[in-house]
Amino acid sequence: MDLAEDHHLVIDPYLLDIVIRNLLRNAISYGTPEQPIRIRTTSDALTVSNYGSPLDISEGKLFERFYRNHKQRASLGLGLSLVKKICDINNLQIDYQYNDGQHLFTIRVQPNQ
């Protein structure tokens, strides 16, 4: 866990808990078991990353309700859509990238907010 010091974000703690739990649950469920899950903060972002295989869907579908990349998993496909909705109502931006074998979900304060 790489945490920068002294960051402030105004958000309902219950909603923040939902966001963090969902991102970590996905990282645990879909990540490579022997590889670490990383949580990193910078002055303007929080990133949760894990190693795993590339997704076989478009990134745009990733945040849609009821969409699941792995149909065989016991999931409703609501976690990331809920994370996106919470970010939207709190003027936060969530982005997804797949880079060097890692899935990265980054949350930032939207510019000009």
N, C-alpha and C positions, 0 to 999 in steps of 0.2 A: 504494500500500500504506500503510495507516494502522495503525501498530503502537504501542500504548501500552507504556510501559516496565515492565520488571521484573515479568513474570508467571510463575507457576510452575504446572505441571501435571505430575502424576505419571502417566505412561503409557509403555508400551514404545515406544521411538523407531521401531521397525519398523512398529508398528500406526499410529502417528501419521502416518508417511510414507504409508501406504496411504490413510488418511482424506483427507489433503491432496491427494494425487495424484488420487484419484477425484473429489473436488469440483472441482479445477481442470480435469481432463479433461472433465468434463461442461460446465463453463462455456465451455471452448474449443469443444467439439463442437456445443453447442446455442445458444450465445450469438450475438448480432449481431456480425459480424466487425469492423465499424468502431467498436464501442463498447468501453470498457475493462472489464476484469475487476477487481474490487476485493477485497482481503483486508483485513479490519479486526479489530483486537483491542481489547477493553475489559477492565476489571478482572475481568469474569466471563464473557466470551464471545469467540468467534472467528467471524467471518462472512465467507463467500465469496459474492460477488454478481456477477451479470452481467445485461446487458440481453437481452431476447428476447421472443418471442411468448408469450402465456398458454398454459398446459398444457391439453390437452383431456381430462384425466383427473382423478379425485378425488385430493386430496393424500394420502389414506390408501394408495392404490395405489403411490405414488411409491417407497416403500421395500420393496415386495414383490419377492421373487426372480423373475427371468426376465420381469419386466414392463418393456416398453419403450414410451415415448410415441411415438417415431418408428420405425415398423417398418422403414423403408427404410434406416436407419443400421446399420452393421456393429457391433452391440453384442449382448452376451448378456443384458443386463438384470440384471447382478449387482452393479454398482458401488455404487449407493446402498443396496442391501440389506446389502452388506458394511460400508459406512460405519455404518449403523444398528446392526448387530450389534456392531461394535467399540465404538461409543459406549455401548451397553447394558452390555457387560461391564466397562466402565471407569467406570460411574456418571456418564455424560455424557448429556445430552439433546440431540438434534438436531431442529430445527424448520425447516419450509419456509414461506416466504411469497412471494406475488407482489404487488408493490406498485409503482405508478408505472412499469410496464414493466420492472421488475427482478425476477429470481429471487434470493431470499436464503436461504441455508442457514446457520443459526446453531447453533453447538455451545456448550453451557454445562454447568457442573457442576450436577448435579441438586440441588435444594434439600434440606436436611437430610441430606446425605451426608457 
